[in-house]
């Protein structure tokens, strides 16, 4: 017997261990929030900054780290050309704050970087992208279900963790059930077109 597992959905996880970066990001994001009402997107009870975060000099260190990760992904995914950052924004979710299910259209890769992530502050949930698979939900044994047949995957936020995924993946953020604020940064990468 041969078994082929086709059409995988790659999720890339990078861990950054520089607490000084998160301290600086938290300070600058909260300062920004005090000066700007932000925008309403998928956020519920939370603050969503404008999407020009990558153009602000105080966030340059994080932007550089995102590009480093994206270059690794471009190598792994066998992409031609180079990535460019189409937008980047901060999310501040107080207790009860969440983000409704959504995708990031007109982008190639999206993701989240966790600046502050207290326990029980809201998992990232990613849904199975195969819409046709939802038409059949066979009963499964409860023990040791392999990841390849899960219908959703949840990620516990960890300060300093970067998660990147294809922009077409439907995802949401569970409500913050902690007594503290959750702070994260989201972004969209695209691919530079080749000039002929």
N, C-alpha and C positions, 0 to 999 in steps of 0.2 A: 504494500500500500504506500502511495505517496500522498502527502497532504501539503497543499500550497496555501499560505496565508497572504492574500493579496490586498492591495490598497490600504496600507497602514496609515494611521494618523499620527504624525510625530509631535510629541510634546517635549520641549527642551527645558531643563531645570539647571540653573546655575546658582551657586551660593557664594555670597560676597561677605567677607569677614573683616570689615572695617567699620567699627562702631562710630567712628568720628564722622563718616559720611552720613549715616542715618541721623545723628544728632544735628548736623548742619541742615539736612533736608527737612527734618521735622520743624526746626526753628524757622526756616525760610518759607515753608509751605503754610504754616500757621500764621505767619506775618502777612503773607499774600492773601490768605482767606479773610483777614481783618480789613483789608483794603479793597476787596473785590467781591461782589455778590456772586460771581461764578455763573454757571449756566445750568439749565435743567435738561438732562438727557435720560439715562436709565436710573439715575440716583433717586432714592426715596429716603427722605429725612437726612440726607447727607449733602456735602458740598462738593461740587465738580467744577474745577477751574476751567478757564478758557484753554484752548488746545495749542497755545503757543509757548508752552513751558520750555520747550527745547531751544527757544530763542533767547531765553533769559540767562545772563552770564552766571548767576549763582547756581545754576543746575548743570553746568558744563561737565563736572566730574561724572555725574550719572549718565549724561548723554554719551560720553566717551565709552563708559562701560557697556551701554546698550549696543553701541556699534561693534565693540569687540565681540560680544556674544552673537550678534547678527552675522558677522563675518564667519564665525565658526559654523553657524547654521548654513550659510550659503555654500561653504565647502562640503558639508555633510549631505546637503540636498542636491548637490551637483548643479547649482545655479550658475548661469552666465551673468555678466554685468556686475553691478555693485548695488548695495542697499542705500536707500535714503529715507530719512525720517520725515513722515508726512504730518505728524501731529503727536503731541505728548501733553498729558494733563495730570493733575493731582486729584485724588479722591480722599475726602475726610468723612468717615462714617462714625458718628457718635453712637452710643447705645441705641439700638433699634434701627440704625441705618442699614441700607441694603442697596443692591443694584438688580433691576429686573433683567430677565433673559434677553439677550441681544447678540448680534454679530457686528463685525466692523467692515462694512462694505467699502469697495474701492481701495482695498489694502491687501497686502500679501501676508504679512506676519503681524500679530498683535501680542500683547502680553501685559504682565503686571510685575512691578517691583514693590516689595513690601518694606516700608519705612518703619512703621510701628505696628506690631501685631500681637496684642494681648490675647491670652487664652480665650477661646470661644467668641472671637470677634467676627466670625463670618467666613465660611469656607468658600473657595472658588469651586463652582460646579460646572463641569463640561459635559455636554450631552453627546450621545452617539450621533454622528453626522449622517448616518445612512437612513434617510427618511423612509425608504421602502422597508427597512428592517423592522420598523415600528408596527407594521401590519401583522407581524407574527411574533408573539411573545410566548415561547414555549415555557412550560414549568421546568425549573432547574432544581437540582439538589442544592441544599443550602450550604453545604460545606465545600471549601476549596474551589470556589467558582473561579476559573481562570480569567485574567483581565481581558483577554481577547474577545470575550462574549459579554462583558459588562455593557449596560445601556447608559451609564453615566459614571463619571469619575470625579471624586472630590479631592481637593487639595487644601490642607490646613495651612493658613498663612504663617510664615516664619520671617521675622525681620531679617533683611539682608538677602532674601531669596528672590530670584528672578525666574519667572515662568514665561516661556514664549510658545505660541501655538499659531496654527494657520488662522487667518482672520475670519474665515468663513465658519469656524466652529461656534455653535451656539453655546453661550456661557452666561452665568449669573453669579451673584454674590449673596450668600445667605445673610439673614439679619445678624447684626452685631449683638450678641447676647452677653457681652462682657459689661463691666462698669466703666470702661475706658474707651478712648477713641482709637479707631483703626485708621492708619494713614498709608496710602499706596499711590503708586504712579502707574498710569497706563499709557499706551503708545501704539502707533501704527507705523509699520515699515512698508515701503514699496520698493520696486526694483527699477533702477535707472534703465531707460531704454537705450539700446545700442544705436549709435549714430552710423549711418551708412554713407 
